[in-house]
Amino acid sequence: MRDTTLCYIIKDQKVLMLFRNKKENDLNEGKWVGPGGKTEPGETPEECMKREVFEETGLVVTKYRLHGIIKFISDKWEDENMYLFSATEFTGTLREECPEGELEWIPVERVPDLPMWSGDIYFLKPLLSGEETINLTLRYKGDTLAEVIKGE
């Protein structure tokens, strides 16, 4: 099981989203996600989140929260523990070009309507409504969400 991070950056009622359309063999291709990625050996989830946000966006998060862990179980993809973060303060300038796809500030109310993994809405809606703790297991059969198990 691999460890990954995902961070939704929120400012002025908008969320910085990434439309994944530039990487080959990307399991997220054609979907909107937040910045994030795989942890490197010896790296904490917090260090990974900060590194991935900077690499993908050019921003350095300065105020953020770890909401919980989302477990993805799949018969097609490698299982993962995804550490879910949100950030409300940052420094730096947004990159004009992201190596993963297109970055865009999306109004909060439009985010749930974007093309994304069907399970993402189960953690994204609570995060955007201000829930502090979010722990879930999302089980996929192929690319189809088969089960949602809420954790504590």
CNS distance restraints for C-alpha pairs under 8 A (distance, minus, plus):
assign (resid   1 and name CA) (resid  78 and name CA) 6.61 0.50 0.50
assign (resid   1 and name CA) (resid  79 and name CA) 4.99 0.50 0.50
assign (resid   1 and name CA) (resid  80 and name CA) 5.03 0.50 0.50
assign (resid   1 and name CA) (resid  81 and name CA) 7.03 0.50 0.50
assign (resid   2 and name CA) (resid  38 and name CA) 7.35 0.50 0.50
assign (resid   2 and name CA) (resid  39 and name CA) 7.96 0.50 0.50
assign (resid   2 and name CA) (resid  78 and name CA) 7.31 0.50 0.50
assign (resid   2 and name CA) (resid  79 and name CA) 6.54 0.50 0.50
assign (resid   2 and name CA) (resid  80 and name CA) 4.70 0.50 0.50
assign (resid   2 and name CA) (resid  81 and name CA) 6.30 0.50 0.50
assign (resid   3 and name CA) (resid  38 and name CA) 6.02 0.50 0.50
assign (resid   3 and name CA) (resid  39 and name CA) 5.81 0.50 0.50
assign (resid   3 and name CA) (resid  45 and name CA) 7.78 0.50 0.50
assign (resid   3 and name CA) (resid  80 and name CA) 5.64 0.50 0.50
assign (resid   3 and name CA) (resid  81 and name CA) 4.90 0.50 0.50
assign (resid   3 and name CA) (resid  82 and name CA) 5.87 0.50 0.50
assign (resid   3 and name CA) (resid  83 and name CA) 7.56 0.50 0.50
assign (resid   4 and name CA) (resid  36 and name CA) 7.19 0.50 0.50
assign (resid   4 and name CA) (resid  37 and name CA) 5.25 0.50 0.50
assign (resid   4 and name CA) (resid  38 and name CA) 4.22 0.50 0.50
assign (resid   4 and name CA) (resid  39 and name CA) 5.51 0.50 0.50
assign (resid   4 and name CA) (resid  45 and name CA) 7.26 0.50 0.50
assign (resid   4 and name CA) (resid  48 and name CA) 7.86 0.50 0.50
assign (resid   4 and name CA) (resid  80 and name CA) 6.91 0.50 0.50
assign (resid   4 and name CA) (resid  81 and name CA) 6.21 0.50 0.50
assign (resid   4 and name CA) (resid  82 and name CA) 4.63 0.50 0.50
assign (resid   4 and name CA) (resid  83 and name CA) 6.19 0.50 0.50
assign (resid   5 and name CA) (resid  36 and name CA) 5.06 0.50 0.50
assign (resid   5 and name CA) (resid  37 and name CA) 5.42 0.50 0.50
assign (resid   5 and name CA) (resid  38 and name CA) 6.53 0.50 0.50
assign (resid   5 and name CA) (resid  39 and name CA) 7.33 0.50 0.50
assign (resid   5 and name CA) (resid  45 and name CA) 6.39 0.50 0.50
assign (resid   5 and name CA) (resid  48 and name CA) 6.78 0.50 0.50
assign (resid   5 and name CA) (resid  49 and name CA) 5.56 0.50 0.50
assign (resid   5 and name CA) (resid  82 and name CA) 5.12 0.50 0.50
assign (resid   5 and name CA) (resid  83 and name CA) 4.62 0.50 0.50
assign (resid   5 and name CA) (resid  84 and name CA) 6.05 0.50 0.50
assign (resid   5 and name CA) (resid  85 and name CA) 7.44 0.50 0.50
assign (resid   6 and name CA) (resid  34 and name CA) 5.92 0.50 0.50
assign (resid   6 and name CA) (resid  35 and name CA) 5.78 0.50 0.50
assign (resid   6 and name CA) (resid  36 and name CA) 4.28 0.50 0.50
assign (resid   6 and name CA) (resid  37 and name CA) 6.70 0.50 0.50
assign (resid   6 and name CA) (resid  49 and name CA) 6.73 0.50 0.50
assign (resid   6 and name CA) (resid  82 and name CA) 6.82 0.50 0.50
assign (resid   6 and name CA) (resid  83 and name CA) 6.30 0.50 0.50
assign (resid   6 and name CA) (resid  84 and name CA) 5.21 0.50 0.50
assign (resid   6 and name CA) (resid  85 and name CA) 6.01 0.50 0.50
assign (resid   7 and name CA) (resid  34 and name CA) 5.49 0.50 0.50
assign (resid   7 and name CA) (resid  35 and name CA) 5.55 0.50 0.50
assign (resid   7 and name CA) (resid  36 and name CA) 6.06 0.50 0.50
assign (resid   7 and name CA) (resid  49 and name CA) 6.77 0.50 0.50
assign (resid   7 and name CA) (resid  53 and name CA) 7.40 0.50 0.50
assign (resid   7 and name CA) (resid  84 and name CA) 6.19 0.50 0.50
assign (resid   7 and name CA) (resid  85 and name CA) 4.51 0.50 0.50
assign (resid   7 and name CA) (resid  86 and name CA) 5.09 0.50 0.50
assign (resid   7 and name CA) (resid  87 and name CA) 6.85 0.50 0.50
assign (resid   8 and name CA) (resid  15 and name CA) 6.52 0.50 0.50
assign (resid   8 and name CA) (resid  16 and name CA) 6.58 0.50 0.50
assign (resid   8 and name CA) (resid  17 and name CA) 7.39 0.50 0.50
assign (resid   8 and name CA) (resid  34 and name CA) 5.13 0.50 0.50
assign (resid   8 and name CA) (resid  35 and name CA) 6.95 0.50 0.50
assign (resid   8 and name CA) (resid  85 and name CA) 6.43 0.50 0.50
assign (resid   8 and name CA) (resid  86 and name CA) 4.66 0.50 0.50
assign (resid   8 and name CA) (resid  87 and name CA) 6.24 0.50 0.50
assign (resid   9 and name CA) (resid  15 and name CA) 5.60 0.50 0.50
assign (resid   9 and name CA) (resid  16 and name CA) 5.42 0.50 0.50
assign (resid   9 and name CA) (resid  34 and name CA) 7.65 0.50 0.50
assign (resid   9 and name CA) (resid  86 and name CA) 5.71 0.50 0.50
assign (resid   9 and name CA) (resid  87 and name CA) 4.66 0.50 0.50
assign (resid   9 and name CA) (resid  88 and name CA) 5.94 0.50 0.50
assign (resid   9 and name CA) (resid  89 and name CA) 7.96 0.50 0.50
assign (resid  10 and name CA) (resid  14 and name CA) 5.65 0.50 0.50
assign (resid  10 and name CA) (resid  15 and name CA) 4.56 0.50 0.50
assign (resid  10 and name CA) (resid  16 and name CA) 6.56 0.50 0.50
assign (resid  10 and name CA) (resid  86 and name CA) 7.25 0.50 0.50
assign (resid  10 and name CA) (resid  87 and name CA) 6.16 0.50 0.50
assign (resid  10 and name CA) (resid  88 and name CA) 5.20 0.50 0.50
assign (resid  11 and name CA) (resid  15 and name CA) 6.50 0.50 0.50
assign (resid  11 and name CA) (resid  88 and name CA) 6.05 0.50 0.50
assign (resid  11 and name CA) (resid  89 and name CA) 7.66 0.50 0.50
assign (resid  13 and name CA) (resid 107 and name CA) 6.00 0.50 0.50
assign (resid  13 and name CA) (resid 108 and name CA) 5.62 0.50 0.50
assign (resid  14 and name CA) (resid 105 and name CA) 5.69 0.50 0.50
assign (resid  14 and name CA) (resid 106 and name CA) 5.14 0.50 0.50
assign (resid  14 and name CA) (resid 107 and name CA) 4.23 0.50 0.50
assign (resid  14 and name CA) (resid 108 and name CA) 5.03 0.50 0.50
assign (resid  15 and name CA) (resid 105 and name CA) 5.36 0.50 0.50
assign (resid  15 and name CA) (resid 106 and name CA) 5.22 0.50 0.50
assign (resid  15 and name CA) (resid 107 and name CA) 6.32 0.50 0.50
assign (resid  15 and name CA) (resid 108 and name CA) 5.98 0.50 0.50
assign (resid  15 and name CA) (resid 111 and name CA) 7.61 0.50 0.50
assign (resid  16 and name CA) (resid  34 and name CA) 6.84 0.50 0.50
assign (resid  16 and name CA) (resid 103 and name CA) 6.78 0.50 0.50
assign (resid  16 and name CA) (resid 104 and name CA) 5.67 0.50 0.50
assign (resid  16 and name CA) (resid 105 and name CA) 4.45 0.50 0.50
assign (resid  16 and name CA) (resid 106 and name CA) 6.31 0.50 0.50
assign (resid  17 and name CA) (resid  32 and name CA) 6.28 0.50 0.50
assign (resid  17 and name CA) (resid  33 and name CA) 5.74 0.50 0.50
assign (resid  17 and name CA) (resid  34 and name CA) 5.04 0.50 0.50
assign (resid  17 and name CA) (resid  35 and name CA) 7.25 0.50 0.50
assign (resid  17 and name CA) (resid 103 and name CA) 5.75 0.50 0.50
assign (resid  17 and name CA) (resid 104 and name CA) 5.46 0.50 0.50
assign (resid  17 and name CA) (resid 105 and name CA) 6.20 0.50 0.50
assign (resid  17 and name CA) (resid 106 and name CA) 6.71 0.50 0.50
assign (resid  18 and name CA) (resid  32 and name CA) 5.41 0.50 0.50
assign (resid  18 and name CA) (resid  33 and name CA) 5.28 0.50 0.50
assign (resid  18 and name CA) (resid  34 and name CA) 5.66 0.50 0.50
assign (resid  18 and name CA) (resid  35 and name CA) 6.55 0.50 0.50
assign (resid  18 and name CA) (resid 100 and name CA) 7.83 0.50 0.50
assign (resid  18 and name CA) (resid 101 and name CA) 6.23 0.50 0.50
assign (resid  18 and name CA) (resid 102 and name CA) 5.53 0.50 0.50
assign (resid  18 and name CA) (resid 103 and name CA) 4.59 0.50 0.50
assign (resid  18 and name CA) (resid 104 and name CA) 6.48 0.50 0.50
assign (resid  19 and name CA) (resid  29 and name CA) 7.91 0.50 0.50
assign (resid  19 and name CA) (resid  30 and name CA) 6.63 0.50 0.50
assign (resid  19 and name CA) (resid  31 and name CA) 5.75 0.50 0.50
assign (resid  19 and name CA) (resid  32 and name CA) 4.43 0.50 0.50
assign (resid  19 and name CA) (resid  33 and name CA) 6.57 0.50 0.50
assign (resid  19 and name CA) (resid 100 and name CA) 8.00 0.50 0.50
assign (resid  19 and name CA) (resid 101 and name CA) 5.37 0.50 0.50
assign (resid  19 and name CA) (resid 102 and name CA) 5.04 0.50 0.50
assign (resid  19 and name CA) (resid 103 and name CA) 6.47 0.50 0.50
assign (resid  19 and name CA) (resid 104 and name CA) 7.97 0.50 0.50
assign (resid  20 and name CA) (resid  26 and name CA) 7.92 0.50 0.50
assign (resid  20 and name CA) (resid  28 and name CA) 6.14 0.50 0.50
assign (resid  20 and name CA) (resid  29 and name CA) 4.97 0.50 0.50
assign (resid  20 and name CA) (resid  30 and name CA) 5.56 0.50 0.50
assign (resid  20 and name CA) (resid  31 and name CA) 5.73 0.50 0.50
assign (resid  20 and name CA) (resid  32 and name CA) 6.29 0.50 0.50
assign (resid  20 and name CA) (resid  33 and name CA) 7.46 0.50 0.50
assign (resid  20 and name CA) (resid 100 and name CA) 5.77 0.50 0.50
assign (resid  20 and name CA) (resid 101 and name CA) 4.51 0.50 0.50
assign (resid  20 and name CA) (resid 102 and name CA) 6.74 0.50 0.50
assign (resid  21 and name CA) (resid  29 and name CA) 5.38 0.50 0.50
assign (resid  21 and name CA) (resid  30 and name CA) 5.78 0.50 0.50
assign (resid  21 and name CA) (resid  31 and name CA) 7.99 0.50 0.50
assign (resid  21 and name CA) (resid 100 and name CA) 6.67 0.50 0.50
assign (resid  21 and name CA) (resid 101 and name CA) 4.86 0.50 0.50
assign (resid  21 and name CA) (resid 102 and name CA) 7.30 0.50 0.50
assign (resid  22 and name CA) (resid  29 and name CA) 7.85 0.50 0.50
assign (resid  22 and name CA) (resid  99 and name CA) 6.68 0.50 0.50
assign (resid  22 and name CA) (resid 100 and name CA) 5.22 0.50 0.50
assign (resid  22 and name CA) (resid 101 and name CA) 5.04 0.50 0.50
assign (resid  23 and name CA) (resid  29 and name CA) 7.55 0.50 0.50
assign (resid  23 and name CA) (resid  99 and name CA) 7.58 0.50 0.50
assign (resid  23 and name CA) (resid 100 and name CA) 5.80 0.50 0.50
assign (resid  23 and name CA) (resid 101 and name CA) 7.61 0.50 0.50
assign (resid  25 and name CA) (resid  29 and name CA) 7.87 0.50 0.50
assign (resid  28 and name CA) (resid  32 and name CA) 7.83 0.50 0.50
assign (resid  28 and name CA) (resid  33 and name CA) 7.95 0.50 0.50
assign (resid  30 and name CA) (resid 115 and name CA) 7.49 0.50 0.50
assign (resid  30 and name CA) (resid 116 and name CA) 7.96 0.50 0.50
assign (resid  31 and name CA) (resid 114 and name CA) 7.89 0.50 0.50
assign (resid  31 and name CA) (resid 115 and name CA) 5.34 0.50 0.50
assign (resid  31 and name CA) (resid 116 and name CA) 4.62 0.50 0.50
assign (resid  31 and name CA) (resid 117 and name CA) 6.95 0.50 0.50
assign (resid  32 and name CA) (resid 114 and name CA) 6.55 0.50 0.50
assign (resid  32 and name CA) (resid 115 and name CA) 6.02 0.50 0.50
assign (resid  32 and name CA) (resid 116 and name CA) 5.21 0.50 0.50
assign (resid  33 and name CA) (resid 116 and name CA) 6.90 0.50 0.50
assign (resid  35 and name CA) (resid  52 and name CA) 6.57 0.50 0.50
assign (resid  35 and name CA) (resid  53 and name CA) 5.46 0.50 0.50
assign (resid  35 and name CA) (resid  56 and name CA) 6.47 0.50 0.50
assign (resid  35 and name CA) (resid  57 and name CA) 7.55 0.50 0.50
assign (resid  36 and name CA) (resid  48 and name CA) 7.84 0.50 0.50
assign (resid  36 and name CA) (resid  49 and name CA) 5.99 0.50 0.50
assign (resid  36 and name CA) (resid  52 and name CA) 5.13 0.50 0.50
assign (resid  36 and name CA) (resid  53 and name CA) 6.17 0.50 0.50
assign (resid  36 and name CA) (resid  56 and name CA) 7.95 0.50 0.50
assign (resid  37 and name CA) (resid  48 and name CA) 7.46 0.50 0.50
assign (resid  37 and name CA) (resid  49 and name CA) 7.47 0.50 0.50
assign (resid  37 and name CA) (resid  52 and name CA) 6.14 0.50 0.50
assign (resid  38 and name CA) (resid  48 and name CA) 7.26 0.50 0.50
assign (resid  39 and name CA) (resid  43 and name CA) 6.04 0.50 0.50
assign (resid  39 and name CA) (resid  44 and name CA) 7.19 0.50 0.50
assign (resid  39 and name CA) (resid  45 and name CA) 6.57 0.50 0.50
assign (resid  39 and name CA) (resid  48 and name CA) 5.36 0.50 0.50
assign (resid  40 and name CA) (resid  48 and name CA) 7.25 0.50 0.50
assign (resid  43 and name CA) (resid  47 and name CA) 6.03 0.50 0.50
assign (resid  43 and name CA) (resid  48 and name CA) 6.25 0.50 0.50
assign (resid  44 and name CA) (resid  48 and name CA) 6.15 0.50 0.50
assign (resid  45 and name CA) (resid  49 and name CA) 6.07 0.50 0.50
assign (resid  45 and name CA) (resid  83 and name CA) 6.62 0.50 0.50
assign (resid  46 and name CA) (resid  50 and name CA) 6.29 0.50 0.50
assign (resid  47 and name CA) (resid  51 and name CA) 6.12 0.50 0.50
assign (resid  48 and name CA) (resid  52 and name CA) 5.94 0.50 0.50
assign (resid  49 and name CA) (resid  53 and name CA) 5.99 0.50 0.50
assign (resid  49 and name CA) (resid  85 and name CA) 7.87 0.50 0.50
assign (resid  50 and name CA) (resid  54 and name CA) 6.20 0.50 0.50
assign (resid  50 and name CA) (resid  60 and name CA) 6.76 0.50 0.50
assign (resid  50 and name CA) (resid  61 and name CA) 6.55 0.50 0.50
assign (resid  51 and name CA) (resid  55 and name CA) 6.07 0.50 0.50
assign (resid  52 and name CA) (resid  56 and name CA) 5.99 0.50 0.50
assign (resid  53 and name CA) (resid  57 and name CA) 5.66 0.50 0.50
assign (resid  53 and name CA) (resid  58 and name CA) 7.07 0.50 0.50
assign (resid  53 and name CA) (resid  59 and name CA) 6.44 0.50 0.50
assign (resid  53 and name CA) (resid  60 and name CA) 7.06 0.50 0.50
assign (resid  53 and name CA) (resid  61 and name CA) 7.61 0.50 0.50
assign (resid  54 and name CA) (resid  58 and name CA) 4.48 0.50 0.50
assign (resid  54 and name CA) (resid  59 and name CA) 4.95 0.50 0.50
assign (resid  54 and name CA) (resid  60 and name CA) 5.67 0.50 0.50
assign (resid  56 and name CA) (resid  95 and name CA) 7.73 0.50 0.50
assign (resid  56 and name CA) (resid  98 and name CA) 5.50 0.50 0.50
assign (resid  56 and name CA) (resid  99 and name CA) 6.70 0.50 0.50
assign (resid  56 and name CA) (resid 100 and name CA) 6.99 0.50 0.50
assign (resid  57 and name CA) (resid  94 and name CA) 5.49 0.50 0.50
assign (resid  57 and name CA) (resid  95 and name CA) 5.30 0.50 0.50
assign (resid  57 and name CA) (resid  98 and name CA) 6.52 0.50 0.50
assign (resid  57 and name CA) (resid 103 and name CA) 7.61 0.50 0.50
assign (resid  58 and name CA) (resid  92 and name CA) 6.37 0.50 0.50
assign (resid  58 and name CA) (resid  93 and name CA) 6.03 0.50 0.50
assign (resid  58 and name CA) (resid  94 and name CA) 5.30 0.50 0.50
assign (resid  58 and name CA) (resid  95 and name CA) 5.27 0.50 0.50
assign (resid  59 and name CA) (resid  90 and name CA) 6.28 0.50 0.50
assign (resid  59 and name CA) (resid  91 and name CA) 5.79 0.50 0.50
assign (resid  59 and name CA) (resid  92 and name CA) 4.83 0.50 0.50
assign (resid  59 and name CA) (resid  93 and name CA) 6.02 0.50 0.50
assign (resid  59 and name CA) (resid  94 and name CA) 6.04 0.50 0.50
assign (resid  60 and name CA) (resid  90 and name CA) 5.29 0.50 0.50
assign (resid  60 and name CA) (resid  91 and name CA) 5.22 0.50 0.50
assign (resid  60 and name CA) (resid  92 and name CA) 6.16 0.50 0.50
assign (resid  61 and name CA) (resid  87 and name CA) 6.44 0.50 0.50
assign (resid  61 and name CA) (resid  88 and name CA) 7.82 0.50 0.50
assign (resid  61 and name CA) (resid  89 and name CA) 5.97 0.50 0.50
assign (resid  61 and name CA) (resid  90 and name CA) 4.14 0.50 0.50
assign (resid  61 and name CA) (resid  91 and name CA) 6.55 0.50 0.50
assign (resid  62 and name CA) (resid  87 and name CA) 7.65 0.50 0.50
assign (resid  62 and name CA) (resid  88 and name CA) 7.97 0.50 0.50
assign (resid  62 and name CA) (resid  89 and name CA) 5.40 0.50 0.50
assign (resid  62 and name CA) (resid  90 and name CA) 4.93 0.50 0.50
assign (resid  62 and name CA) (resid  91 and name CA) 7.14 0.50 0.50
assign (resid  63 and name CA) (resid  87 and name CA) 5.68 0.50 0.50
assign (resid  63 and name CA) (resid  88 and name CA) 5.76 0.50 0.50
assign (resid  63 and name CA) (resid  89 and name CA) 4.86 0.50 0.50
assign (resid  63 and name CA) (resid  90 and name CA) 6.82 0.50 0.50
assign (resid  64 and name CA) (resid  85 and name CA) 6.79 0.50 0.50
assign (resid  64 and name CA) (resid  86 and name CA) 5.52 0.50 0.50
assign (resid  64 and name CA) (resid  87 and name CA) 3.97 0.50 0.50
assign (resid  64 and name CA) (resid  88 and name CA) 6.15 0.50 0.50
assign (resid  64 and name CA) (resid  89 and name CA) 7.19 0.50 0.50
assign (resid  65 and name CA) (resid  85 and name CA) 5.44 0.50 0.50
assign (resid  65 and name CA) (resid  86 and name CA) 5.43 0.50 0.50
assign (resid  65 and name CA) (resid  87 and name CA) 6.38 0.50 0.50
assign (resid  66 and name CA) (resid  83 and name CA) 7.10 0.50 0.50
assign (resid  66 and name CA) (resid  84 and name CA) 5.89 0.50 0.50
assign (resid  66 and name CA) (resid  85 and name CA) 4.46 0.50 0.50
assign (resid  66 and name CA) (resid  86 and name CA) 6.79 0.50 0.50
assign (resid  67 and name CA) (resid  83 and name CA) 7.70 0.50 0.50
assign (resid  67 and name CA) (resid  84 and name CA) 5.55 0.50 0.50
assign (resid  67 and name CA) (resid  85 and name CA) 5.67 0.50 0.50
assign (resid  67 and name CA) (resid  86 and name CA) 7.46 0.50 0.50
assign (resid  67 and name CA) (resid 127 and name CA) 7.75 0.50 0.50
assign (resid  67 and name CA) (resid 131 and name CA) 7.88 0.50 0.50
assign (resid  67 and name CA) (resid 132 and name CA) 5.50 0.50 0.50
assign (resid  67 and name CA) (resid 133 and name CA) 4.70 0.50 0.50
assign (resid  67 and name CA) (resid 134 and name CA) 5.42 0.50 0.50
assign (resid  67 and name CA) (resid 135 and name CA) 7.70 0.50 0.50
assign (resid  68 and name CA) (resid  83 and name CA) 5.98 0.50 0.50
assign (resid  68 and name CA) (resid  84 and name CA) 5.55 0.50 0.50
assign (resid  68 and name CA) (resid  85 and name CA) 7.62 0.50 0.50
assign (resid  68 and name CA) (resid 133 and name CA) 5.76 0.50 0.50
assign (resid  68 and name CA) (resid 134 and name CA) 5.03 0.50 0.50
assign (resid  68 and name CA) (resid 135 and name CA) 5.15 0.50 0.50
assign (resid  69 and name CA) (resid  81 and name CA) 6.23 0.50 0.50
assign (resid  69 and name CA) (resid  82 and name CA) 5.46 0.50 0.50
assign (resid  69 and name CA) (resid  83 and name CA) 4.65 0.50 0.50
assign (resid  69 and name CA) (resid  84 and name CA) 5.90 0.50 0.50
assign (resid  69 and name CA) (resid 134 and name CA) 7.06 0.50 0.50
assign (resid  69 and name CA) (resid 135 and name CA) 5.18 0.50 0.50
assign (resid  69 and name CA) (resid 136 and name CA) 6.87 0.50 0.50
assign (resid  70 and name CA) (resid  81 and name CA) 5.86 0.50 0.50
assign (resid  70 and name CA) (resid  82 and name CA) 5.05 0.50 0.50
assign (resid  70 and name CA) (resid  83 and name CA) 6.48 0.50 0.50
assign (resid  70 and name CA) (resid  84 and name CA) 6.92 0.50 0.50
assign (resid  70 and name CA) (resid 123 and name CA) 7.98 0.50 0.50
assign (resid  70 and name CA) (resid 134 and name CA) 7.73 0.50 0.50
assign (resid  70 and name CA) (resid 135 and name CA) 5.53 0.50 0.50
assign (resid  70 and name CA) (resid 136 and name CA) 4.90 0.50 0.50
assign (resid  70 and name CA) (resid 137 and name CA) 5.75 0.50 0.50
assign (resid  70 and name CA) (resid 138 and name CA) 7.30 0.50 0.50
assign (resid  71 and name CA) (resid  79 and name CA) 7.53 0.50 0.50
assign (resid  71 and name CA) (resid  80 and name CA) 5.80 0.50 0.50
assign (resid  71 and name CA) (resid  81 and name CA) 4.63 0.50 0.50
assign (resid  71 and name CA) (resid  82 and name CA) 6.17 0.50 0.50
assign (resid  71 and name CA) (resid 136 and name CA) 6.22 0.50 0.50
assign (resid  71 and name CA) (resid 137 and name CA) 4.52 0.50 0.50
assign (resid  71 and name CA) (resid 138 and name CA) 6.08 0.50 0.50
assign (resid  72 and name CA) (resid  79 and name CA) 5.51 0.50 0.50
assign (resid  72 and name CA) (resid  80 and name CA) 5.21 0.50 0.50
assign (resid  72 and name CA) (resid  81 and name CA) 6.47 0.50 0.50
assign (resid  72 and name CA) (resid  82 and name CA) 7.59 0.50 0.50
assign (resid  72 and name CA) (resid 137 and name CA) 5.96 0.50 0.50
assign (resid  72 and name CA) (resid 138 and name CA) 4.98 0.50 0.50
assign (resid  72 and name CA) (resid 139 and name CA) 5.93 0.50 0.50
assign (resid  72 and name CA) (resid 140 and name CA) 7.49 0.50 0.50
assign (resid  73 and name CA) (resid  77 and name CA) 7.96 0.50 0.50
assign (resid  73 and name CA) (resid  78 and name CA) 7.61 0.50 0.50
assign (resid  73 and name CA) (resid  79 and name CA) 4.82 0.50 0.50
assign (resid  73 and name CA) (resid  80 and name CA) 6.86 0.50 0.50
assign (resid  73 and name CA) (resid 137 and name CA) 7.35 0.50 0.50
assign (resid  73 and name CA) (resid 138 and name CA) 6.22 0.50 0.50
assign (resid  73 and name CA) (resid 139 and name CA) 4.66 0.50 0.50
assign (resid  73 and name CA) (resid 140 and name CA) 6.13 0.50 0.50
assign (resid  74 and name CA) (resid  78 and name CA) 6.65 0.50 0.50
assign (resid  74 and name CA) (resid  79 and name CA) 5.91 0.50 0.50
assign (resid  74 and name CA) (resid 139 and name CA) 5.87 0.50 0.50
assign (resid  74 and name CA) (resid 140 and name CA) 4.77 0.50 0.50
assign (resid  74 and name CA) (resid 141 and name CA) 5.99 0.50 0.50
assign (resid  74 and name CA) (resid 142 and name CA) 6.91 0.50 0.50
assign (resid  75 and name CA) (resid 140 and name CA) 6.85 0.50 0.50
assign (resid  75 and name CA) (resid 141 and name CA) 5.69 0.50 0.50
assign (resid  75 and name CA) (resid 142 and name CA) 6.18 0.50 0.50
assign (resid  76 and name CA) (resid 141 and name CA) 7.08 0.50 0.50
assign (resid  76 and name CA) (resid 142 and name CA) 5.29 0.50 0.50
assign (resid  76 and name CA) (resid 143 and name CA) 7.74 0.50 0.50
assign (resid  77 and name CA) (resid 142 and name CA) 7.94 0.50 0.50
assign (resid  86 and name CA) (resid 127 and name CA) 7.64 0.50 0.50
assign (resid  97 and name CA) (resid 101 and name CA) 7.92 0.50 0.50
assign (resid  97 and name CA) (resid 102 and name CA) 7.38 0.50 0.50
assign (resid  98 and name CA) (resid 102 and name CA) 6.35 0.50 0.50
assign (resid  98 and name CA) (resid 103 and name CA) 6.93 0.50 0.50
assign (resid 106 and name CA) (resid 110 and name CA) 6.63 0.50 0.50
assign (resid 106 and name CA) (resid 111 and name CA) 6.38 0.50 0.50
assign (resid 107 and name CA) (resid 111 and name CA) 6.64 0.50 0.50
assign (resid 108 and name CA) (resid 128 and name CA) 7.32 0.50 0.50
assign (resid 110 and name CA) (resid 114 and name CA) 7.03 0.50 0.50
assign (resid 112 and name CA) (resid 121 and name CA) 6.52 0.50 0.50
assign (resid 112 and name CA) (resid 124 and name CA) 7.73 0.50 0.50
assign (resid 112 and name CA) (resid 125 and name CA) 7.22 0.50 0.50
assign (resid 116 and name CA) (resid 120 and name CA) 6.75 0.50 0.50
assign (resid 117 and name CA) (resid 121 and name CA) 7.85 0.50 0.50
assign (resid 118 and name CA) (resid 144 and name CA) 7.55 0.50 0.50
assign (resid 118 and name CA) (resid 145 and name CA) 6.35 0.50 0.50
assign (resid 119 and name CA) (resid 123 and name CA) 7.69 0.50 0.50
assign (resid 119 and name CA) (resid 138 and name CA) 6.44 0.50 0.50
assign (resid 119 and name CA) (resid 145 and name CA) 6.20 0.50 0.50
assign (resid 119 and name CA) (resid 148 and name CA) 7.66 0.50 0.50
assign (resid 120 and name CA) (resid 124 and name CA) 5.89 0.50 0.50
assign (resid 121 and name CA) (resid 125 and name CA) 5.64 0.50 0.50
assign (resid 122 and name CA) (resid 126 and name CA) 7.16 0.50 0.50
assign (resid 123 and name CA) (resid 127 and name CA) 6.16 0.50 0.50
assign (resid 123 and name CA) (resid 134 and name CA) 6.57 0.50 0.50
assign (resid 123 and name CA) (resid 135 and name CA) 7.98 0.50 0.50
assign (resid 123 and name CA) (resid 136 and name CA) 7.58 0.50 0.50
assign (resid 124 and name CA) (resid 128 and name CA) 6.07 0.50 0.50
assign (resid 125 and name CA) (resid 129 and name CA) 6.14 0.50 0.50
assign (resid 126 and name CA) (resid 130 and name CA) 6.36 0.50 0.50
assign (resid 126 and name CA) (resid 131 and name CA) 5.32 0.50 0.50
assign (resid 126 and name CA) (resid 134 and name CA) 7.42 0.50 0.50
assign (resid 127 and name CA) (resid 131 and name CA) 5.31 0.50 0.50
assign (resid 127 and name CA) (resid 132 and name CA) 7.21 0.50 0.50
assign (resid 127 and name CA) (resid 134 and name CA) 7.51 0.50 0.50
assign (resid 134 and name CA) (resid 151 and name CA) 7.65 0.50 0.50
assign (resid 134 and name CA) (resid 152 and name CA) 7.66 0.50 0.50
assign (resid 135 and name CA) (resid 150 and name CA) 6.35 0.50 0.50
assign (resid 135 and name CA) (resid 151 and name CA) 4.85 0.50 0.50
assign (resid 135 and name CA) (resid 152 and name CA) 6.10 0.50 0.50
assign (resid 136 and name CA) (resid 148 and name CA) 6.99 0.50 0.50
assign (resid 136 and name CA) (resid 149 and name CA) 5.65 0.50 0.50
assign (resid 136 and name CA) (resid 150 and name CA) 4.60 0.50 0.50
assign (resid 136 and name CA) (resid 151 and name CA) 5.07 0.50 0.50
assign (resid 137 and name CA) (resid 147 and name CA) 7.98 0.50 0.50
assign (resid 137 and name CA) (resid 148 and name CA) 5.86 0.50 0.50
assign (resid 137 and name CA) (resid 149 and name CA) 4.98 0.50 0.50
assign (resid 137 and name CA) (resid 150 and name CA) 6.45 0.50 0.50
assign (resid 137 and name CA) (resid 151 and name CA) 7.20 0.50 0.50
assign (resid 138 and name CA) (resid 145 and name CA) 7.09 0.50 0.50
assign (resid 138 and name CA) (resid 146 and name CA) 7.72 0.50 0.50
assign (resid 138 and name CA) (resid 147 and name CA) 5.93 0.50 0.50
assign (resid 138 and name CA) (resid 148 and name CA) 4.87 0.50 0.50
assign (resid 138 and name CA) (resid 149 and name CA) 6.53 0.50 0.50
assign (resid 139 and name CA) (resid 145 and name CA) 6.10 0.50 0.50
assign (resid 139 and name CA) (resid 146 and name CA) 5.56 0.50 0.50
assign (resid 139 and name CA) (resid 147 and name CA) 5.04 0.50 0.50
assign (resid 139 and name CA) (resid 148 and name CA) 6.49 0.50 0.50
assign (resid 140 and name CA) (resid 144 and name CA) 5.41 0.50 0.50
assign (resid 140 and name CA) (resid 145 and name CA) 4.48 0.50 0.50
assign (resid 140 and name CA) (resid 146 and name CA) 5.14 0.50 0.50
assign (resid 140 and name CA) (resid 147 and name CA) 7.00 0.50 0.50
assign (resid 141 and name CA) (resid 145 and name CA) 6.43 0.50 0.50
assign (resid 141 and name CA) (resid 146 and name CA) 6.03 0.50 0.50
